[in-house]
């Protein structure tokens, strides 16, 4: 008898919402990405594959290049640019989906119902909104997906979720955006075998408006995580983050301390 394959989580993208290259930026990293497609980075997203089903985590503006078929469900983290607009590709102008389950906070569900063009997805029954509260668990075949609330800057009062993905053998925790590493979030990271965590900035002086878009810099995050047994990989990296470059001193320092950067295409068994 053939043995069923273990559930896997594939990294689809690791960039901050606006990707690499970044509109309006002429830095060497963005210029190189415009010249060479292999240096481009799409927005942070994951794909869980289990028992023949596929579940997308975050619907990015890069969705058409990240997945080839309509998933069996979509888990949204929050309402910012890199995590929501991809839903529009499930509408009539694109694949014209039917009752696609979309899991999100109650606040985000209200935003989608009440604001065009997203409301058309609801009115046309392209998506089926399913509201999640803190510690709500959804069964995805033989994998359990549990939503946990985190604190993150809100352009809209819709809340932000992270996700604990627990398979038969291993668990993975996904927290793409967070304002600070609270004890609760660190406890979630500690209980997971693998964690894909917010790595937006390398340092607090990387951008002149970091205070307006609070994310814990990787340099500080590593200190907060030291001593944990979890395999930790950073994602959601801004175009200014030098750790995006595999040959940078920052990447070397990160890897020397036992951490990684979650490259697109990487798969993790669950």
C-alpha positions in Angstrom: 0.0 0.0 0.0 1.4 3.5 -0.8 2.1 5.7 2.1 0.2 9.0 2.3 2.5 11.9 1.9 3.0 14.2 4.9 1.2 17.5 4.8 3.6 20.3 3.7 3.7 24.1 3.9 5.3 25.8 1.0 6.7 29.3 1.2 5.2 31.3 -1.7 6.8 34.7 -1.0 8.8 36.4 1.7 8.7 40.2 0.8 6.9 42.9 2.7 3.6 44.0 1.2 4.9 45.9 -1.8 7.5 43.3 -2.9 10.9 43.7 -4.5 11.4 45.7 -6.6 9.5 48.4 -4.6 7.7 51.2 -6.5 9.6 54.4 -6.4 12.8 52.9 -5.1 16.0 53.0 -7.1 18.3 51.2 -4.6 20.7 48.6 -6.0 18.5 45.7 -4.7 15.4 47.1 -6.5 17.3 48.0 -9.6 18.7 44.5 -9.9 15.3 43.0 -9.4 13.9 45.0 -12.3 16.7 43.8 -14.5 16.7 40.1 -13.4 13.4 38.3 -12.7 15.2 35.8 -10.5 16.0 38.5 -8.0 12.3 39.6 -7.6 10.5 38.8 -4.3 6.8 38.4 -4.0 4.8 39.3 -0.9 4.7 37.0 2.1 2.3 34.0 1.7 2.1 30.2 2.4 0.4 27.2 0.8 -0.6 24.3 3.0 -1.1 21.0 1.0 -2.7 18.1 2.7 -4.6 15.1 1.6 -5.1 16.5 -1.9 -6.3 19.9 -0.7 -4.6 23.3 -0.7 -5.1 26.2 1.7 -3.6 29.6 1.0 -2.4 31.9 3.8 -2.7 35.5 2.7 -4.0 36.7 -0.6 -1.3 38.9 -2.0 -1.2 41.2 -5.0 1.2 38.6 -6.5 -1.3 35.8 -6.3 -1.4 34.9 -10.0 2.4 34.2 -9.9 2.2 32.3 -6.6 -0.6 29.7 -7.2 -1.9 28.1 -10.4 -5.3 26.9 -9.2 -8.1 28.0 -6.9 -7.3 26.8 -3.4 -9.7 24.9 -1.1 -9.7 27.7 1.4 -8.0 31.0 2.2 -6.7 32.1 5.6 -6.2 35.9 5.9 -4.0 37.6 8.5 -5.2 41.2 8.2 -6.3 44.0 5.9 -3.0 45.5 4.7 -1.8 45.7 1.1 0.2 42.5 0.9 -2.3 40.3 2.5 -5.8 41.1 1.0 -6.0 42.4 -2.6 -5.3 38.9 -4.1 -8.9 38.0 -3.2 -10.0 40.0 -6.2 -8.6 37.3 -8.5 -11.3 35.0 -7.3 -14.0 37.2 -8.8 -15.7 37.3 -12.1 -13.0 39.1 -13.9 -10.6 36.2 -13.2 -11.5 32.6 -12.1 -15.1 33.3 -11.0 -14.8 31.1 -7.9 -17.8 29.6 -6.2 -18.2 29.7 -2.4 -14.5 29.7 -1.7 -14.1 29.6 2.1 -12.3 32.6 3.4 -11.3 32.7 7.0 -10.7 36.0 8.8 -11.5 38.2 11.7 -15.1 39.4 12.2 -13.8 43.0 11.5 -12.2 42.0 8.3 -15.3 40.1 7.2 -17.3 43.3 7.8 -14.9 45.3 5.7 -15.2 42.8 2.8 -19.0 42.7 3.0 -19.4 46.5 3.1 -16.8 47.9 0.7 -16.5 47.6 -3.1 -14.9 46.0 -5.0 -14.6 43.2 -2.3 -18.3 43.3 -1.6 -18.9 42.0 -5.1 -17.1 38.8 -4.2 -19.6 38.3 -1.4 -22.6 39.3 -3.4 -21.7 37.0 -6.3 -21.0 34.1 -3.9 -17.4 33.9 -5.1 -16.3 33.7 -1.5 -17.8 32.4 1.7 -16.7 34.4 4.7 -16.0 32.4 7.9 -15.2 34.4 11.0 -12.5 33.4 13.4 -11.9 34.4 17.0 -8.8 34.0 19.1 -8.0 30.2 19.4 -10.6 29.2 16.8 -9.5 25.9 15.2 -10.3 24.9 11.7 -9.9 21.3 10.5 -8.1 21.1 7.2 -8.2 17.4 6.4 -5.6 15.9 8.8 -4.2 19.3 9.8 -5.6 21.7 12.4 -5.2 25.4 11.8 -5.7 27.6 14.8 -6.0 31.4 14.7 -4.3 33.5 17.4 -4.7 37.2 17.7 -1.6 39.5 17.7 -1.1 43.2 18.0 -0.3 45.0 14.8 -0.8 48.5 13.5 -4.2 48.8 12.0 -5.1 51.0 9.0 -8.6 49.6 9.5 -10.0 48.3 12.8 -10.1 44.7 11.7 -7.6 43.0 13.9 -4.6 40.8 13.0 -4.3 37.0 13.1 -1.3 34.6 13.2 -1.8 30.9 12.5 -0.7 27.7 14.2 -0.6 24.8 11.7 -0.5 21.4 13.4 0.0 18.3 11.3 0.3 14.7 12.3 4.0 15.0 12.9 5.1 18.6 13.2 3.7 22.1 13.8 4.4 25.4 12.1 3.6 28.9 13.4 3.1 31.8 10.9 3.2 35.4 12.2 3.8 37.7 9.3 3.2 41.0 11.0 3.5 41.9 14.7 4.3 45.1 16.6 6.3 43.5 19.3 7.3 40.1 20.6 4.9 39.7 23.6 5.2 36.7 26.0 2.2 35.1 24.3 3.6 35.3 20.8 7.0 34.0 22.0 5.2 31.1 23.7 3.5 30.3 20.4 6.9 30.3 18.6 8.4 28.1 21.4 5.7 25.5 21.1 6.1 25.1 17.3 8.7 22.9 15.5 9.1 25.6 12.8 8.1 29.3 12.9 7.9 31.8 10.0 8.1 35.2 11.7 8.0 38.9 10.9 11.4 40.0 9.6 10.4 43.3 8.0 13.5 45.2 9.0 17.0 44.3 9.9 17.5 47.3 12.2 15.5 50.2 13.6 17.5 52.8 11.7 16.9 51.1 8.3 14.1 53.4 7.3 13.4 57.0 8.4 9.8 56.2 9.3 10.2 52.8 11.1 8.3 54.3 14.1 5.3 54.8 11.9 5.3 51.1 10.8 6.4 49.3 13.9 7.9 45.8 13.4 10.5 44.3 15.7 13.9 44.4 13.8 15.6 41.1 13.2 18.6 42.2 15.3 16.3 42.5 18.3 14.2 39.5 17.5 17.2 37.2 17.5 18.0 38.2 21.1 14.3 37.6 22.1 14.4 34.1 20.5 17.8 32.9 21.7 17.4 29.7 23.7 14.3 28.5 21.8 14.5 25.1 20.2 12.2 26.1 17.3 13.6 26.4 13.8 13.0 30.1 13.1 12.9 31.6 9.6 12.2 35.3 8.9 9.7 36.4 6.3 7.8 39.6 5.2 11.2 41.3 4.6 11.1 44.9 3.4 13.0 45.9 0.2 15.5 47.8 2.4 16.4 44.7 4.5 19.9 43.6 3.7 19.2 40.1 5.0 17.3 39.5 1.8 20.7 39.1 0.1 22.2 35.6 0.6 25.8 37.0 0.4 25.3 39.9 2.8 27.1 40.2 6.2 23.7 40.5 7.8 22.6 37.1 6.4 25.9 35.6 7.6 25.3 36.9 11.1 21.7 35.6 11.1 22.7 32.2 10.0 25.7 32.0 12.3 23.2 32.4 15.2 21.1 29.5 13.9 18.3 31.5 12.1 17.2 31.5 8.5 15.4 33.5 5.9 12.3 31.7 4.4 13.1 31.6 0.7 10.2 31.1 -1.7 9.8 27.5 -2.7 11.0 26.1 0.6 8.8 23.3 1.9 8.2 22.2 5.5 6.6 18.9 6.5 3.9 19.0 9.1 
